[in-house]
Amino acid sequence: MTIGVVGGAGARSMFRLERLEEAMRRRLGRECLYVPSCRLGLYLALRHWCRPGGRVLMSPVNDDVIFFVVLAAGLRPVQAPLNPFDGSIDVNAVEPDVWRGLAGVLTANLYGNPDPAPRLRARCDRLGIPLIEDAAHAIGSETAGRPVGSIGQAASFSLSKHVGVRAGGVLAFDGGPGLREELARARDELLEPPRALAELLYGVRPFAEAAVRGLGLRRTALAALRLVGASERDGIRMPLRAAQLAEATASAPGLRTHHSWVRVDMHDYRRTPGPLRARRIARGFGRLDEVLRAHREGTALLLGTEWAAPGASAGPPQPLFRVPLLVDDRDAAISALARHGIVTGYLYDPPLDDYAGPEFTDLSTRPGPARHFARHALPVDPLRAPEAIAALRRAGARPAAPPVAERPDVVPGAGGGGGG
């Protein structure tokens, strides 16, 4: 592992991260490489496995940062039809014309709900294209008896989510030492050097956030950031800045031109880990199994409520990062939770094709299910399950009505699975 840290503290950092890689190898049964963030891991995977200029099928209900990572890799996003109940890719609804000419498929495993990766892998193998798994929300989730992240050619995990350390990720992949060395070199070329100020800010951030939560000042703090222009989001999605994005996309692939989009919510996404960061990542990862058990317990509680998707409670619960309850009035439900100190994040509305338009993506041929899910999904932290359930019931939250079925012969206009 050559990540560019030197000296005694650097050696200890490398040792901790190498042990983390080995632990992930045991979980997944494949090679693993530390990366500073899931988004950087996805960029490396897309650049290595997908031909530049190709089209990549992806979920329209995902973080906009991932959309910009795909663009930065020199690829054209293609928005997939979704299951309206859990946000997974609906393989059966992908039109034959969409499959033709793809350079790859990128899963989302949204909130930890697995995409149908075995079926997607089989289709990708027939087409001779890679399946890449975005496993940011899904460490610990399984599909068809296999861990998410062990099925595609590559998968990228976030340690900012279940591990809760706001740094670090793992790129998992099939391949021997030669491929590992190649990917490690590509990673190291993109890394930013460690900085004392960045390490200090990383160290004090959890204490500052705890103070804000304890004093009930989170909304005030966010308003102050917006007032001084330090907040990068006015709503759920960041500003698209279409003119600048068109210029950046014309010069892709490359992270430099897309940096202002890809860095949103995590400016240190390429930062070489210093000793404090490496130590905190290792400690957090050491508690992972305990955290996953707690997430399973909370997920089981939430999936037993009236707001759970039909059939969601069948089988053993996954350790979901967030549980997407389907509520009629999501904004009212968010307010009800906020009154009890439960903050709702990880909203992905509108879907990416509605957000970006046909200039930057091929539109979904069946956008209705994604719009339904994006509008009604209320991602609830399973670690706050009892409080959230009580708050929603006191507020009289109603389950969302079932989605209206789309006519398969009605296809939206420009961009639906077109050109390459």
N, C-alpha and C positions, 0 to 999 in steps of 0.2 A: 504494500500500500504506500504510494508516494503522494502524499497530500501537501507537502511543502512546509511542514512545521519542523523546527530544529530546536536543539537544546534539551535539557532535562524535562521541562514541562511539555515540550513538543513530543518527546518520546513517550511520556505517560499518556498524552492525548491519543497518539497513534495506537498505543496498546489498548486503550479503552475502546476505540472505534474498531480495531481488529477483532476484539472479543464480541462486539455487537454484530459484526459481519458473520462471525462463526455461529452465533446464536440464531441469526436469521437463516443461515444455510441449513441448520438442523430443522427449523420449522418448515422450510419450503422444499428441501431436497434439491437445491440448485445453487449456483454461484451467486454471491451477493457482494455488492460494492457500496461503501458509504458515499452518500452525496449530501450536500448541505440542505437540500430541499427536494420534495417530490417533484416540483415543477422543473428543476434542473435535471433530475433523473429522466423525466419524460422527454425533455428536449434532447438529451443524449440518445435515448432510445429511438425517437423519431428520426433523428439525423442518421443514425447508424443503419436502421432497418428499412426505412422508407425512401424511395427515390425522390429527389427534389422535383417539385412541380407536380407531384402526384396528388390524388384525392384520397382523403382519409375519412371514413365513416365514424361519427362520434355522436354522443348524446347531446341533444339541444338543451337539456337541463343539467348543466354543470357550471362550475365556476368560470366566469369570463376570462380569468387569468389563463386557464387551460386552453381556451380558444385562441388566445394570443400566442401561447407557446406553439400551437400547431402552425399558425401563420409564420412565426419566427423561424420554424424549421423548414420554411419554404414549401409548405403544403397547403392544399385547398380543403378546408373543412366541408364535409357533407353531413347534413343533419339527419339522423336516423328517426324512424317512427318508434314510439315508446309504448310500453305497457302503462296505462293511465293510473294504475293502482300502486306501483312501486318505483316507477321511473326507469325500469330496465329496458334495454333495447329489445324491440319486438322483432325477432328474426324473421318470422313468417310474413311480416308486413313490409319488409324491404323489397322494393321492386327489382325485377331482373335487370332492368336498365341501370339501376343504381349500383348493383354488384359489379357490372362490367366496367373495367377501367380503374377500379380502386387500387391504391398503392398500399393500403393497410386499413385496419380497424382498431379503434381506440375505445376501450370500455370505460365506464365511469364508476360502476359499483357504488351508486349514489347512496350516501349515508351508511354504507356497509351492506346494503341489499345487493347480492351478486347479480351481475349480468349473466346471461346464459353462455358463459365462456366456452364450455366444451362444444356446444353447437357452433358457436362462432369460429372456434379453432378449426373444426372440421371443414367449414365452408372456406375459411382462409387457406387451409392446406390445399383444397381442391383448386383454388384460384392462384396458388403460389405467392401469397402475400402474407405479411406478418400480422399477428394479433398482439397488441400491446395493451397491458392492463394498467389503468389508473387505479391503484389500490390505496389512495390516500385515506379513504374513510373505512377501509375494509381489512385492516390487519386483524386476523382472528376469524374472519368470515370464511365460510366454506361453500362450495357448490359441487354437486355430484360426488361428495365425499373427499374432495380435494381442497386445499387452501386456496383462497383467492390469491393470485400472484404466482401460482405454480403452473399455469396452463398456457398462457401466451408465450411468444418468444422472449418477451421481457415484461417486467412489471416494476412500477415505481411506488414506493411506500412513503408516507409522511410520518415522522415521529412527533409532529406538532399536534396530532389529533389525540388518539388514545393515550399515547405516552405523555402528552401534555407539556412538552418542554419548549415549544415555539422555535424549534430548530431541528435540522437533521432529517435525513431520509435514507432510503436504501433502494438501490437499483438491483433487481434480481433478474437473472437471465440464464438461458442454456448456453453452455460453451465452456471451453477449456481455458487454461492459463493465458494462451495467446490473445483470446478475445478480452479477457479481464484486463490484461496489460494495455490493450488498445483503448478500451473504454476509460481506464484510469488516466491514460495520457490525455484523452479528449476532455475528461472532467477537469484535470489539473490546469489545462490551458484556459479554462473558463473561470477558474477560481479567482476571487479577490483576496488579497493578503489579510491576515488578521490585523485588527486595529485595536489599540488599547481603549479608545473611547467607545467603540462598538461593543467591546467585551464588557465594559463598565455598564453601559446602558442595558445590555442584555441581563446583567446580573441584578440590577435594581428594578427591572420592569415588573417582576411578579409582586414585589412589595408595594410598588406604586399602584398596581392594579387592585391589589387586595385592599389598600387604603381607600381607593375610589369606591369599590364595592361596599366596604364597611360603612362609609359615610353616606351612601346612597347618592353619589354624585356622578354616576356614569352618564346619564343624559346631559347633565351640565357640561361634563368634560367633552363629550362629542360635539355639543353645540359650540363650545369655545374653539375647538379645532376647526370646525367649519367656518367660524367667523374670521379666523386669521388665515384661512386658506390652507391649513395643514391637513385637512381631511381629503382623501382622494376619492371619496364616494359621496355623492349627494343623495343617492338612493341605493337600491339593491345592486344595480349594475354600475360600473364605473363609466364615465363619459367615453363614448366611442372615439371621438375626434377623427371623423372620417377622412378629412383631407390629409392629415398627418399620417393616418394609418395607411392610406393608399400609397404614399411615398415610401413608407417603411416596407410595405409588402412588396413593392416593386424591386427592392434591393435585397430581399430575402434569398437564401437563408442567412441568419445571423441574429444573435441576441442583442447586439449593440443598438440596432435601429429600433428594436421592439422593447428595449429595456424599460421605458417609462410605463408600459402596460404590464409587462411581466413581473415587475417588482412590487406592484400594488399589494398592500397588506403584509409584505415581507421584504423589506429593502435589503435584508442580509441573505437573500436566497442563494447567493454565490459565495458567501463568506467562508473562508477557511476557518475551521473551528479552533478557538483558543482553548486553554486548559479549563476555564470555568464552563464553557459551553460543552466541551467533551465530557466533563465530569457530570454535569447535570443530565446530559443525554443518557449516559450509562446508568445513572441512578434511576432515572425514569423508566428506562427499558427494563431494568431489573424488577420493577413492580408490575410489568405488563400483564402477567397471568392473573394477578389479583384484580387489576382494573378490568380485564376482560370478563371475569366472573361477575363483577358488579354491573357491567353493561348488559350481560345476559339477563340478570335478574330484573333490572329495570325495563329492558326490552320486553320481557315476558309480561310484566304488569301493564305496560302501555298497549301491547297487542291484544290484551284481554278487554279493552275498552270499546265503547260504541263507535269511536272514531277510527278504529283500525281498518285497514283495507280488507275486503273479503278474502278469507283464506289465509290471512297473514299469520295467524297463530298456529297453523298446521305445522307439525314437526318441531324439533328442538329449536329454541330461539337462537338467533345469531347475536353476537356481541355488537349490536349496531352502534355506530358512533352517534347518530341521531335517529330517532324513530319518527318517520313521516306520518303523522296522523292526518286524516283527510277531513277538514272542517269546512262548514258552509261559509262562514265569514272569517277568513284568516286574520284580517287586521284587528277585528274585535277580539279574537282569541289571543293574538300577540299582546294586546293591551291588557287583557285579563291576567296573563302570565306576568307581565311587567309590574303590575300592581303588587305582586307577591315576590318581586325581586328575581324573577326568572327571565333572563334575556334570551330572545330568539335570534339566532344567527343562521348562517348557511342557507339563506334563501336564494333561489336561482330563477327569478321571474323578472322579465319575460324570458321565454326560451331564446336560445342564441340566434336562431334564424330571424325571429322578430326583432331582436336587438341589433343585429348586424346587417341584415338585408342581403339581397342577392349580389351586391358588389363584392362581398367578402366571403360568402358561403353559398353552397348549394342548399336550397331550402328543402325542408322535409316534405315528402310527398303526402304525408298524413300528419298535419301539425296539431290536430285537435286534441289527441291524448296528452301530448306534452303540455299544451296550454292548460288543459284541465288539471294536470298534476301540479304544474308550476303555480297555478292560482290557488289551489286548495291545500297543498302540502304544508303542514305545520311541523317543522323539525324540532322535536323535543329531546332534550338531554335525558337519557335514561337514568343518569345518576340523580336526577331531580323528579323521578317518575311519580312518587306519591303526592308531592306538593303540586305538581303540574296537573295531575288528574283531579285533585280536589279543587284547584283554582278554576279549571275549565267547567267542572260541574256546577260550581257556585255561579259561574257566569252564564250558565245555560247554553253552552256551545253546542251547536247541532252538527251532526255528521253531514258531509257533502253529499249531494245527490249524485247518483251514478252518472258517468259521462254519457253524452249523446253519441251514439255510434255514427261514424263517418261513412258516407257512401264510398265504396272502393273505386267507383268510376269517376269520382270528382277529384281532380288533381289541381292544386294551386298553380299559379302562373309561373313566372320566370324562375329558373334555377333549380327546379325539382329534379335533382339527380342528373343534371346535364354534364356537359363537356369535360375535358381532362386537362 
